[in-house]
Amino acid sequence: MPQRPDSSDPSGTRPLAVLRALIDAVDHEMLELLARRNALVGEIAAFKRAHGVAIRDRQREREIIADRRQRAERMGLRPEVIESMLRLMLWASRDRQAALRAEVPPDAPRRTVAIIGGEGQMGGCMARLFADLGHAVLIADRDTELSTREAASIADVVVISVPIAVTVDVIRDLGPLVRDDALLMDVTSIKTEPVKAMLESCSGSVVGTHPLFGPSVHSLQGQRMVLTPGRGDEWYDWLRVMLQARGLSIMKSTPQEHDRAMAVVQVLTHFSTEVMGRALADIGVPLEMTLNYTSPVYLMELLMTARHFAQSPELYASIQMSNPLTAEVTAAFVRAAGEHEKVVLAGDREAVTAMFEQVRSFFGDFTDRALEQSSYMIDAIVQWQE
């Protein structure tokens, strides 16, 4: 049986049990300090709401990080570790302020928001978002007591959150019921056809939206959402203010520009991820064996690939099959893979180097940013892996 360390350690250090108890006490003090900080954040949120001050102050954040890094270094602490902790704390602070409606104007009217497809995952996410902002939320789905047609006819804001394949059909069915003074919006990952259908089927205001996040995110703070205005400036401005108040980062786009970008951001990414997963399965090397030899970068790739396959095949199929530019980007992927395979198998180092430099030139200064930010990710991966 393993022997416990002798409490009378000849090195003169205190017993391990005592040291661990002291560590616990320090950790408890840190939690108390964080609770005090959290209470102050609540006061700050109240002040900002009363005086119309924005939640995020990037200059203030930069000053905090610079000051704490300098203090940490003087105290013998690693500045980069302290910065990582601070960035998480600042993110949590912004999230708490958003949850306390710091950016919601005190006189903002309370709206009735109907979520069509509200029992789905993204519908539920949208329901929580608008409820957090203080609005009355109606859930309408196939099995709810409130019918989708009733909800669409009475709500101030009608949110279409249904599978991509039926989105346009649902819009054309419910659009005529939306009041002339109301807002009709969708949350679909393609925009050209849904926005066109909304404009054609209703006479009220129209905004197409695309949340660039999934319903399982831990927080909406800092998540991105694209808005594609269709009709009605007043409702567009209201929606933008509400979403920003909940901590979302808003980007304005046209439906066509959005779908062009999503062909790369979603279709190309999902296609390459699925090819990666398929290749791993076909090669046949046991997954656990590769994990024994994993590098942080391979583990990151593997985590994202496995995360993809843990989700809905119907969703990813719809995303790839609904974008008008799918054929173009998938052909580019297959062509690039074929060209790269050819020079690698030929042992043509000059050609590989030329390709490498060509792509490096495309990324430009983003490579430096990627090295810096991915280093934080790698540190977190290594810590988790241990």
SETI-54952 format. One line per 5 residues: number of its first residue (from 1); their letters; for each residue x, y negated, z negated of C-alpha. Coordinates in steps of 0.5 Angstrom, whole numbers. Layout:
NUM> A> X,Y,Z ~ ...
//
This chain:
1> MPQRP> 0,0,0 ~ 3,-7,2 ~ 5,-11,-4 ~ 3,-17,-6 ~ 8,-23,-7
6> DSSDP> 11,-24,-14 ~ 8,-30,-17 ~ 15,-31,-20 ~ 18,-32,-13 ~ 25,-33,-14
11> SGTRP> 25,-39,-8 ~ 22,-43,-14 ~ 15,-45,-10 ~ 9,-44,-13 ~ 4,-38,-12
16> LAVLR> 1,-37,-5 ~ -6,-37,-9 ~ -5,-44,-12 ~ -2,-47,-6 ~ -8,-44,-2
21> ALIDA> -13,-47,-7 ~ -9,-54,-7 ~ -10,-53,1 ~ -18,-52,0 ~ -18,-58,-5
26> VDHEM> -15,-63,0 ~ -20,-60,6 ~ -26,-61,1 ~ -23,-68,0 ~ -22,-69,8
31> LELLA> -30,-67,9 ~ -32,-72,4 ~ -28,-77,7 ~ -31,-75,14 ~ -38,-76,11
36> RRNAL> -36,-83,8 ~ -34,-85,15 ~ -41,-82,18 ~ -45,-86,14 ~ -41,-92,16
41> VGEIA> -42,-90,23 ~ -50,-90,21 ~ -49,-97,19 ~ -45,-99,25 ~ -51,-96,30
46> AFKRA> -56,-100,26 ~ -52,-106,27 ~ -51,-105,34 ~ -59,-104,35 ~ -61,-110,32
51> HGVAI> -56,-114,36 ~ -56,-111,42 ~ -48,-109,42 ~ -46,-103,47 ~ -44,-96,43
56> RDRQR> -38,-95,47 ~ -32,-100,46 ~ -26,-98,50 ~ -21,-103,47 ~ -23,-102,40
61> EREII> -22,-94,41 ~ -15,-95,45 ~ -13,-100,39 ~ -15,-94,34 ~ -11,-89,37
66> ADRRQ> -5,-93,38 ~ -5,-95,31 ~ -7,-88,28 ~ -1,-85,32 ~ 4,-90,29
71> RAERM> 2,-89,22 ~ 2,-81,24 ~ 9,-81,26 ~ 11,-85,20 ~ 8,-80,16
76> GLRPE> 12,-74,19 ~ 5,-72,23 ~ 5,-70,30 ~ 2,-76,34 ~ -1,-72,39
81> VIESM> -4,-68,34 ~ -7,-73,31 ~ -10,-77,37 ~ -13,-70,39 ~ -17,-70,33
86> LRLML> -19,-78,33 ~ -21,-77,40 ~ -26,-71,38 ~ -28,-76,32 ~ -29,-82,36
91> WASRD> -34,-77,41 ~ -38,-75,35 ~ -38,-82,33 ~ -41,-84,39 ~ -46,-78,39
96> RQAAL> -49,-80,33 ~ -50,-87,35 ~ -54,-85,41 ~ -58,-80,37 ~ -59,-86,32
101> RAEVP> -62,-90,38 ~ -57,-95,38 ~ -57,-98,45 ~ -65,-97,45 ~ -68,-104,45
106> PDAPR> -72,-105,39 ~ -78,-107,43 ~ -78,-102,48 ~ -85,-99,49 ~ -86,-92,48
111> RTVAI> -88,-88,54 ~ -91,-81,55 ~ -86,-76,59 ~ -89,-70,62 ~ -84,-65,64
116> IGGEG> -86,-60,69 ~ -83,-54,68 ~ -81,-56,61 ~ -81,-48,58 ~ -75,-47,63
121> QMGGC> -68,-49,60 ~ -66,-55,64 ~ -74,-57,62 ~ -73,-56,55 ~ -66,-60,55
126> MARLF> -70,-66,59 ~ -75,-66,53 ~ -71,-66,48 ~ -67,-72,51 ~ -73,-76,52
131> ADLGH> -76,-74,45 ~ -69,-76,42 ~ -71,-83,45 ~ -77,-84,42 ~ -82,-82,47
136> AVLIA> -88,-78,47 ~ -87,-71,51 ~ -92,-67,54 ~ -89,-60,56 ~ -93,-57,62
141> DRDTE> -91,-50,65 ~ -94,-44,68 ~ -97,-41,62 ~ -98,-47,58 ~ -105,-50,55
146> LSTRE> -104,-56,59 ~ -104,-55,66 ~ -98,-58,71 ~ -104,-62,74 ~ -107,-65,68
151> AASIA> -100,-67,66 ~ -98,-70,72 ~ -104,-75,72 ~ -104,-78,65 ~ -96,-79,64
156> DVVVI> -92,-85,65 ~ -86,-81,67 ~ -87,-74,71 ~ -81,-70,71 ~ -80,-64,76
161> SVPIA> -76,-59,73 ~ -77,-52,77 ~ -73,-48,81 ~ -70,-51,87 ~ -73,-46,92
166> VTVDV> -80,-49,90 ~ -78,-56,88 ~ -81,-59,94 ~ -87,-55,94 ~ -89,-57,87
171> IRDLG> -87,-64,89 ~ -92,-64,94 ~ -97,-61,90 ~ -97,-66,84 ~ -94,-72,87
176> PLVRD> -101,-74,90 ~ -104,-74,82 ~ -98,-79,80 ~ -101,-86,78 ~ -99,-91,82
181> DALLM> -96,-95,76 ~ -92,-89,74 ~ -85,-86,75 ~ -84,-79,79 ~ -77,-76,78
186> DVTSI> -74,-69,79 ~ -67,-66,76 ~ -65,-62,82 ~ -58,-61,84 ~ -60,-63,92
191> KTEPV> -63,-69,93 ~ -64,-71,100 ~ -71,-66,101 ~ -74,-67,94 ~ -73,-75,94
196> KAMLE> -76,-75,101 ~ -82,-71,99 ~ -83,-75,93 ~ -83,-81,97 ~ -88,-78,102
201> SCSGS> -93,-75,97 ~ -94,-80,92 ~ -95,-88,92 ~ -92,-89,85 ~ -84,-90,83
206> VVGTH> -79,-85,85 ~ -72,-83,83 ~ -68,-77,84 ~ -64,-75,79 ~ -58,-69,78
211> PLFGP> -56,-68,71 ~ -48,-66,72 ~ -49,-61,66 ~ -52,-55,64 ~ -57,-54,59
216> SVHSL> -53,-51,54 ~ -48,-57,53 ~ -47,-58,45 ~ -48,-65,46 ~ -51,-70,52
221> QGQRM> -45,-75,50 ~ -41,-77,56 ~ -44,-72,60 ~ -46,-75,68 ~ -52,-76,71
226> VLTPG> -53,-78,78 ~ -59,-83,80 ~ -61,-84,87 ~ -67,-89,87 ~ -73,-88,92
231> RGDEW> -78,-93,90 ~ -79,-98,84 ~ -73,-102,81 ~ -77,-103,75 ~ -77,-96,73
236> YDWLR> -70,-95,76 ~ -68,-100,71 ~ -72,-97,65 ~ -69,-90,67 ~ -62,-92,67
241> VMLQA> -62,-96,61 ~ -66,-90,57 ~ -61,-85,60 ~ -55,-89,58 ~ -58,-90,51
246> RGLSI> -57,-83,50 ~ -50,-83,51 ~ -50,-81,59 ~ -46,-83,64 ~ -50,-86,70
251> MKSTP> -48,-86,77 ~ -52,-89,83 ~ -52,-85,90 ~ -56,-84,96 ~ -59,-77,97
256> QEHDR> -54,-76,103 ~ -48,-78,99 ~ -50,-74,93 ~ -51,-68,97 ~ -44,-69,101
261> AMAVV> -41,-69,94 ~ -44,-63,92 ~ -42,-59,97 ~ -35,-60,95 ~ -37,-60,87
266> QVLTH> -42,-55,87 ~ -42,-50,93 ~ -34,-50,94 ~ -33,-49,87 ~ -38,-44,86
271> FSTEV> -36,-40,92 ~ -29,-40,91 ~ -31,-37,83 ~ -35,-32,86 ~ -30,-30,91
276> MGRAL> -25,-30,85 ~ -29,-25,81 ~ -31,-21,87 ~ -23,-20,88 ~ -22,-18,81
281> ADIGV> -27,-13,81 ~ -25,-10,87 ~ -17,-10,86 ~ -19,-5,80 ~ -14,-7,75
286> PLEMT> -17,-7,68 ~ -19,-14,65 ~ -16,-12,58 ~ -10,-10,61 ~ -9,-17,65
291> LNYTS> -11,-20,58 ~ -5,-17,55 ~ -1,-21,60 ~ -5,-27,60 ~ -2,-34,61
296> PVYLM> -6,-40,59 ~ -7,-42,66 ~ -10,-35,68 ~ -14,-35,62 ~ -17,-42,63
301> ELLMT> -19,-39,70 ~ -22,-33,67 ~ -26,-36,62 ~ -29,-41,68 ~ -30,-35,72
306> ARHFA> -33,-30,67 ~ -38,-36,65 ~ -40,-37,72 ~ -42,-29,72 ~ -46,-30,65
311> QSPEL> -51,-35,68 ~ -57,-34,73 ~ -55,-31,80 ~ -61,-34,82 ~ -59,-41,80
316> YASIQ> -52,-41,84 ~ -55,-37,90 ~ -60,-43,90 ~ -55,-48,90 ~ -51,-45,95
321> MSNPL> -56,-44,100 ~ -60,-50,99 ~ -54,-55,101 ~ -55,-58,108 ~ -47,-57,108
326> TAEVT> -46,-50,106 ~ -44,-47,112 ~ -38,-53,113 ~ -35,-52,106 ~ -35,-45,106
331> AAFVR> -32,-44,113 ~ -27,-49,111 ~ -25,-44,105 ~ -25,-38,109 ~ -20,-42,114
336> AAGEH> -16,-44,109 ~ -15,-37,105 ~ -14,-34,112 ~ -8,-39,114 ~ -5,-38,107
341> EKVVL> -5,-31,107 ~ -2,-31,114 ~ 4,-35,112 ~ 5,-32,105 ~ 5,-25,108
346> AGDRE> 10,-27,113 ~ 15,-29,108 ~ 15,-36,111 ~ 17,-41,105 ~ 18,-47,109
351> AVTAM> 10,-46,111 ~ 8,-45,104 ~ 12,-51,102 ~ 9,-55,107 ~ 2,-53,105
356> FEQVR> 4,-55,98 ~ 6,-62,100 ~ 0,-63,104 ~ -4,-61,98 ~ 0,-65,93
361> SFFGD> -1,-71,98 ~ -8,-71,98 ~ -9,-71,90 ~ -4,-76,90 ~ -3,-80,83
366> FTDRA> -9,-75,80 ~ -3,-70,79 ~ 0,-74,74 ~ -7,-74,70 ~ -8,-67,71
371> LEQSS> -2,-65,68 ~ -3,-69,62 ~ -10,-68,61 ~ -9,-60,62 ~ -4,-60,57
376> YMIDA> -9,-61,52 ~ -13,-56,55 ~ -8,-51,55 ~ -6,-53,47 ~ -13,-51,45
381> IVQWQ> -13,-45,49 ~ -7,-42,46 ~ -9,-44,39 ~ -16,-40,41 ~ -12,-34,44
386> E> -8,-33,37
//
